[in-house]
């Protein structure tokens, strides 16, 4: 089983990571190439391209200018500990023991507009580059989906083969999963959806859904899940599997 997550906009590069282990992102060189393109943009262009506030435009302008291609830990942190959005609050890697971290390193992957595909312990630098950003990389490569093309999918296939996996669990957002080409995947894809009961009707509430994706990722890691049936046992925070709402490719959990 391989699990896909989205990254987060919120980052934490201040606190110390409790784990010493680090790995290098598989697409480091491709990330550096994108940074080279971003370094040529003015603060105003960055603001327009990413729809950022003045402060965030300045922050990311400086991040790109100060980018260091050398693989050292002075300005890097392991991805699963650096991302701090709702998904990562739900996953709560601070509760992972060493065996959990090792399992996650084998079975969890994070999609990224800049890095393509990350392992939890890949050392990353602070950045902001959402997958949906219309960054013109070349005259014909007018967005990041075109830039990554088949590369992410091929890497997923390679890593699934390496771990003898034939099941891909999609816990990523639509924006990020669009960077994957399902027709080219060597295995079955199952997505998980989380819904809340509001006045008798079940709806997806995005903040809760993001938290639940992270909790599901933690459930997979800590239970060493290997099958769709293992996913169905997820019952954290009042969620339960709904057989009537689910399909062969979408597992729905309600509360």
C-alpha positions as a Markdown table, in Angstrom:
| # | Residue | x | y | z |
|---|---|---|---|---|
| 1 | Unk | 0.0 | 0.0 | 0.0 |
| 2 | Unk | 1.2 | 3.5 | -0.9 |
| 3 | Unk | -0.6 | 6.6 | 0.5 |
| 4 | Unk | -0.7 | 10.0 | -1.2 |
| 5 | Unk | -1.1 | 13.2 | 0.8 |
| 6 | Unk | -1.1 | 16.9 | -0.2 |
| 7 | Unk | 1.5 | 19.3 | 1.3 |
| 8 | Unk | 0.6 | 22.3 | 3.4 |
| 9 | Unk | 1.0 | 26.0 | 3.0 |
| 10 | Unk | 1.7 | 26.5 | 6.7 |
| 11 | Unk | 5.3 | 25.5 | 7.6 |
| 12 | Unk | 7.3 | 25.1 | 10.8 |
| 13 | Unk | 11.0 | 25.5 | 10.4 |
| 14 | Unk | 11.6 | 26.8 | 13.9 |
| 15 | Unk | 10.9 | 23.7 | 16.1 |
| 16 | Unk | 13.4 | 20.9 | 16.3 |
| 17 | Unk | 12.6 | 17.7 | 14.6 |
| 18 | Unk | 12.9 | 14.7 | 17.1 |
| 19 | Unk | 14.2 | 12.4 | 14.4 |
| 20 | Unk | 17.7 | 12.6 | 13.0 |
| 21 | Unk | 17.1 | 10.5 | 9.9 |
| 22 | Unk | 16.9 | 12.5 | 6.6 |
| 23 | Unk | 16.6 | 11.6 | 3.0 |
| 24 | Unk | 17.0 | 13.6 | -0.2 |
| 25 | Unk | 14.0 | 14.3 | -2.4 |
| 26 | Unk | 14.0 | 12.2 | -5.6 |
| 27 | Unk | 13.4 | 15.2 | -7.8 |
| 28 | Unk | 15.8 | 17.6 | -6.1 |
| 29 | Unk | 17.3 | 18.7 | -9.4 |
| 30 | Unk | 13.9 | 19.4 | -10.9 |
| 31 | Unk | 13.0 | 21.5 | -7.9 |
| 32 | Unk | 16.2 | 23.5 | -8.2 |
| 33 | Unk | 15.2 | 24.1 | -11.9 |
| 34 | Unk | 11.8 | 25.5 | -10.8 |
| 35 | Unk | 13.5 | 27.7 | -8.2 |
| 36 | Unk | 15.7 | 29.1 | -10.9 |
| 37 | Unk | 12.6 | 30.2 | -12.8 |
| 38 | Unk | 11.0 | 31.7 | -9.6 |
| 39 | Unk | 14.2 | 33.6 | -8.8 |
| 40 | Unk | 13.7 | 35.6 | -12.0 |
| 41 | Unk | 10.3 | 36.9 | -10.9 |
| 42 | Unk | 9.7 | 40.2 | -9.2 |
| 43 | Unk | 7.8 | 40.4 | -5.9 |
| 44 | Unk | 4.8 | 41.9 | -7.7 |
| 45 | Unk | 4.8 | 39.0 | -10.2 |
| 46 | Unk | 5.0 | 36.5 | -7.4 |
| 47 | Unk | 2.1 | 38.2 | -5.7 |
| 48 | Unk | 0.0 | 38.1 | -8.9 |
| 49 | Unk | 0.9 | 34.6 | -9.8 |
| 50 | Unk | 0.2 | 33.1 | -6.3 |
| 51 | Unk | -2.4 | 35.6 | -5.2 |
| 52 | Unk | -0.5 | 36.5 | -2.0 |
| 53 | Unk | -0.6 | 39.3 | 0.5 |
| 54 | Unk | 2.2 | 41.8 | 0.6 |
| 55 | Unk | 3.9 | 40.1 | 3.5 |
| 56 | Unk | 3.7 | 36.6 | 2.0 |
| 57 | Unk | 5.0 | 37.9 | -1.3 |
| 58 | Unk | 8.0 | 39.4 | 0.4 |
| 59 | Unk | 8.5 | 36.2 | 2.4 |
| 60 | Unk | 8.5 | 33.9 | -0.6 |
| 61 | Unk | 10.5 | 36.3 | -2.7 |
| 62 | Unk | 13.3 | 36.1 | -0.1 |
| 63 | Unk | 12.9 | 32.3 | 0.2 |
| 64 | Unk | 13.6 | 32.0 | -3.5 |
| 65 | Unk | 16.5 | 34.4 | -3.4 |
| 66 | Unk | 18.1 | 32.6 | -0.5 |
| 67 | Unk | 17.6 | 29.1 | -1.9 |
| 68 | Unk | 20.6 | 26.8 | -1.3 |
| 69 | Unk | 21.0 | 23.9 | -3.7 |
| 70 | Unk | 23.6 | 22.3 | -1.4 |
| 71 | Unk | 22.2 | 19.3 | 0.5 |
| 72 | Unk | 22.8 | 20.3 | 4.1 |
| 73 | Unk | 20.4 | 20.6 | 7.0 |
| 74 | Unk | 21.2 | 24.3 | 7.9 |
| 75 | Unk | 18.0 | 25.4 | 6.2 |
| 76 | Unk | 16.1 | 22.2 | 5.7 |
| 77 | Unk | 13.7 | 20.0 | 7.7 |
| 78 | Unk | 12.0 | 16.7 | 7.2 |
| 79 | Unk | 8.8 | 17.2 | 5.2 |
| 80 | Unk | 6.4 | 15.4 | 7.5 |
| 81 | Unk | 7.6 | 17.6 | 10.4 |
| 82 | Unk | 7.9 | 20.8 | 8.3 |
| 83 | Unk | 4.3 | 20.9 | 7.0 |
| 84 | Unk | 1.8 | 22.2 | 9.5 |
| 85 | Unk | -1.6 | 22.4 | 7.8 |
| 86 | Unk | -4.8 | 20.6 | 9.0 |
| 87 | Unk | -3.8 | 17.3 | 7.3 |
| 88 | Unk | -0.6 | 17.2 | 9.4 |
| 89 | Unk | -2.4 | 18.2 | 12.5 |
| 90 | Unk | -4.6 | 15.2 | 12.0 |
| 91 | Unk | -1.6 | 12.9 | 11.2 |
| 92 | Unk | 0.3 | 14.2 | 14.3 |
| 93 | Unk | 3.7 | 12.7 | 13.5 |
| 94 | Unk | 4.9 | 13.8 | 16.9 |
| 95 | Unk | 3.1 | 10.7 | 18.2 |
| 96 | Unk | 5.0 | 8.4 | 15.8 |
| 97 | Unk | 7.6 | 6.1 | 17.3 |
| 98 | Unk | 10.7 | 5.0 | 15.3 |
| 99 | Unk | 8.9 | 2.0 | 13.8 |
| 100 | Unk | 6.0 | 4.2 | 12.7 |
| 101 | Unk | 8.4 | 6.7 | 11.1 |
| 102 | Unk | 10.1 | 3.8 | 9.2 |
| 103 | Unk | 6.8 | 2.5 | 8.0 |
| 104 | Unk | 5.6 | 5.9 | 6.9 |
| 105 | Unk | 8.9 | 6.4 | 5.1 |
| 106 | Unk | 8.1 | 3.3 | 3.0 |
| 107 | Unk | 4.4 | 3.8 | 2.5 |
| 108 | Unk | 3.5 | 7.5 | 2.7 |
| 109 | Unk | 4.2 | 10.0 | -0.1 |
| 110 | Unk | 3.5 | 13.7 | -0.3 |
| 111 | Unk | 2.7 | 15.4 | -3.6 |
| 112 | Unk | 4.4 | 18.8 | -4.1 |
| 113 | Unk | 4.3 | 21.5 | -6.7 |
| 114 | Unk | 8.0 | 22.2 | -6.2 |
| 115 | Unk | 9.4 | 18.8 | -5.2 |
| 116 | Unk | 7.0 | 16.5 | -7.2 |
| 117 | Unk | 6.9 | 13.6 | -4.7 |
| 118 | Unk | 8.3 | 13.5 | -1.2 |
| 119 | Unk | 9.0 | 10.9 | 1.4 |
| 120 | Unk | 8.1 | 11.9 | 5.0 |
| 121 | Unk | 11.8 | 12.2 | 6.0 |
| 122 | Unk | 12.9 | 14.1 | 2.8 |
| 123 | Unk | 14.8 | 17.2 | 3.8 |
| 124 | Unk | 13.1 | 20.3 | 2.3 |
| 125 | Unk | 13.6 | 24.0 | 2.3 |
| 126 | Unk | 10.8 | 26.4 | 3.1 |
| 127 | Unk | 8.8 | 27.2 | 0.0 |
| 128 | Unk | 5.4 | 28.0 | -1.4 |
| 129 | Unk | 4.4 | 26.7 | -4.8 |
| 130 | Unk | 1.0 | 25.1 | -5.1 |
| 131 | Unk | 0.5 | 22.5 | -7.8 |
| 132 | Unk | -2.2 | 24.6 | -9.5 |
| 133 | Unk | 0.1 | 27.6 | -9.9 |
| 134 | Unk | 0.2 | 28.7 | -13.6 |
| 135 | Unk | 4.0 | 29.1 | -13.6 |
| 136 | Unk | 5.3 | 29.4 | -17.2 |
| 137 | Unk | 8.4 | 27.1 | -17.1 |
| 138 | Unk | 8.9 | 27.1 | -20.9 |
| 139 | Unk | 6.9 | 28.5 | -23.8 |
| 140 | Unk | 5.1 | 25.2 | -24.1 |
| 141 | Unk | 5.2 | 24.2 | -20.4 |
| 142 | Unk | 2.7 | 26.7 | -19.1 |
| 143 | Unk | 1.8 | 25.1 | -15.7 |
| 144 | Unk | 3.1 | 22.6 | -13.2 |
| 145 | Unk | 0.9 | 19.8 | -14.4 |
| 146 | Unk | 2.7 | 20.0 | -17.8 |
| 147 | Unk | 6.0 | 20.3 | -16.1 |
| 148 | Unk | 5.7 | 17.2 | -14.0 |
| 149 | Unk | 3.8 | 15.4 | -16.8 |
| 150 | Unk | 4.4 | 11.6 | -16.3 |
| 151 | Unk | 7.3 | 11.9 | -13.9 |
| 152 | Unk | 5.3 | 11.7 | -10.6 |
| 153 | Unk | 3.2 | 8.8 | -11.9 |
| 154 | Unk | 6.3 | 6.9 | -13.0 |
| 155 | Unk | 8.0 | 7.4 | -9.7 |
| 156 | Unk | 4.8 | 6.2 | -7.8 |
| 157 | Unk | 4.9 | 3.1 | -10.0 |
| 158 | Unk | 8.6 | 2.5 | -9.2 |
| 159 | Unk | 8.0 | 2.9 | -5.5 |
| 160 | Unk | 4.9 | 0.7 | -5.5 |
| 161 | Unk | 7.0 | -2.0 | -7.2 |
| 162 | Unk | 9.8 | -1.5 | -4.7 |
| 163 | Unk | 7.4 | -2.3 | -1.8 |
| 164 | Unk | 5.4 | -4.9 | -3.7 |
| 165 | Unk | 2.3 | -2.7 | -3.4 |
| 166 | Unk | -0.7 | -2.9 | -5.7 |
| 167 | Unk | -2.9 | -0.4 | -3.8 |
| 168 | Unk | -2.7 | 3.4 | -3.9 |
| 169 | Unk | -4.7 | 5.2 | -1.3 |
| 170 | Unk | -5.5 | 8.7 | -2.4 |
| 171 | Unk | -5.8 | 11.1 | 0.5 |
| 172 | Unk | -4.7 | 14.2 | -1.5 |
| 173 | Unk | -6.8 | 17.1 | -2.7 |
| 174 | Unk | -8.1 | 17.3 | -6.3 |
| 175 | Unk | -5.6 | 20.0 | -7.1 |
| 176 | Unk | -2.7 | 17.7 | -6.2 |
| 177 | Unk | -4.1 | 14.4 | -7.4 |
| 178 | Unk | -4.5 | 15.9 | -10.9 |
| 179 | Unk | -0.7 | 15.7 | -11.1 |
| 180 | Unk | -1.1 | 11.9 | -11.1 |
| 181 | Unk | -2.2 | 10.0 | -14.2 |
| 182 | Unk | -4.4 | 7.2 | -12.9 |
| 183 | Unk | -4.6 | 5.4 | -16.3 |
| 184 | Unk | -0.8 | 4.9 | -16.1 |
| 185 | Unk | -0.7 | 3.5 | -12.6 |
| 186 | Unk | 0.2 | -0.1 | -12.0 |
| 187 | Unk | -2.4 | -0.9 | -9.3 |
| 188 | Unk | -5.8 | -0.1 | -7.9 |
| 189 | Unk | -6.6 | 3.4 | -6.6 |
| 190 | Unk | -8.9 | 4.0 | -3.7 |
| 191 | Unk | -9.9 | 7.4 | -2.4 |
| 192 | Unk | -11.2 | 8.2 | 1.0 |
| 193 | Unk | -14.0 | 10.8 | 1.6 |
| 194 | Unk | -15.1 | 12.1 | 5.0 |
| 195 | Unk | -18.6 | 13.6 | 5.5 |
| 196 | Unk | -20.4 | 15.3 | 8.4 |
| 197 | Unk | -24.1 | 15.1 | 9.3 |
| 198 | Unk | -25.5 | 18.6 | 9.0 |
| 199 | Unk | -29.3 | 18.8 | 9.5 |
| 200 | Unk | -29.8 | 15.2 | 8.3 |
| 201 | Unk | -27.6 | 15.6 | 5.2 |
| 202 | Unk | -24.0 | 14.4 | 4.9 |
| 203 | Unk | -21.6 | 17.0 | 3.5 |
| 204 | Unk | -17.9 | 17.4 | 3.0 |
| 205 | Unk | -16.7 | 20.2 | 5.3 |
| 206 | Unk | -13.2 | 20.9 | 4.1 |
| 207 | Unk | -11.4 | 21.7 | 7.4 |
| 208 | Unk | -12.8 | 18.5 | 9.0 |
| 209 | Unk | -12.0 | 16.5 | 5.8 |
| 210 | Unk | -8.4 | 17.6 | 5.8 |
| 211 | Unk | -8.0 | 16.7 | 9.5 |
| 212 | Unk | -9.6 | 13.3 | 8.7 |
| 213 | Unk | -7.2 | 12.6 | 5.8 |
| 214 | Unk | -4.3 | 13.1 | 8.2 |
| 215 | Unk | -6.0 | 10.9 | 10.9 |
| 216 | Unk | -6.5 | 8.2 | 8.2 |
| 217 | Unk | -2.8 | 8.4 | 7.2 |
| 218 | Unk | -1.9 | 7.9 | 10.9 |
| 219 | Unk | -4.3 | 5.0 | 11.1 |
| 220 | Unk | -2.7 | 3.3 | 8.2 |
| 221 | Unk | 0.8 | 3.8 | 9.6 |
| 222 | Unk | 0.1 | 2.8 | 13.2 |
| 223 | Unk | -2.1 | -0.2 | 12.2 |
| 224 | Unk | 0.3 | -1.3 | 9.4 |
| 225 | Unk | -2.7 | -1.4 | 7.1 |
| 226 | Unk | -2.3 | -3.5 | 4.0 |
| 227 | Unk | -5.7 | -3.8 | 2.5 |
| 228 | Unk | -9.0 | -2.0 | 1.7 |
| 229 | Unk | -10.6 | -3.9 | 4.6 |
| 230 | Unk | -8.0 | -2.5 | 6.9 |
| 231 | Unk | -8.9 | 1.0 | 5.8 |
| 232 | Unk | -12.6 | 0.4 | 6.6 |
| 233 | Unk | -11.7 | -0.1 | 10.3 |
| 234 | Unk | -10.9 | 3.6 | 10.7 |
| 235 | Unk | -13.1 | 5.0 | 13.5 |
| 236 | Unk | -11.3 | 7.9 | 15.0 |
| 237 | Unk | -13.2 | 11.0 | 16.2 |
| 238 | Unk | -16.5 | 9.4 | 15.7 |
| 239 | Unk | -16.1 | 8.5 | 12.0 |
| 240 | Unk | -17.4 | 5.2 | 10.7 |
| 241 | Unk | -17.3 | 3.5 | 7.4 |
| 242 | Unk | -20.5 | 3.8 | 5.3 |
| 243 | Unk | -21.0 | 0.8 | 3.0 |
| 244 | Unk | -24.1 | 2.3 | 1.4 |
| 245 | Unk | -22.3 | 5.5 | 0.4 |
| 246 | Unk | -19.1 | 3.8 | -0.7 |
| 247 | Unk | -18.1 | 2.4 | -4.0 |
| 248 | Unk | -15.3 | 0.1 | -5.1 |
| 249 | Unk | -12.9 | 3.1 | -5.6 |
| 250 | Unk | -14.3 | 5.5 | -3.0 |
| 251 | Unk | -14.5 | 4.7 | 0.7 |
| 252 | Unk | -16.9 | 7.1 | 2.5 |
| 253 | Unk | -16.7 | 7.7 | 6.3 |
| 254 | Unk | -19.4 | 9.6 | 8.1 |
| 255 | Unk | -20.1 | 11.0 | 11.5 |
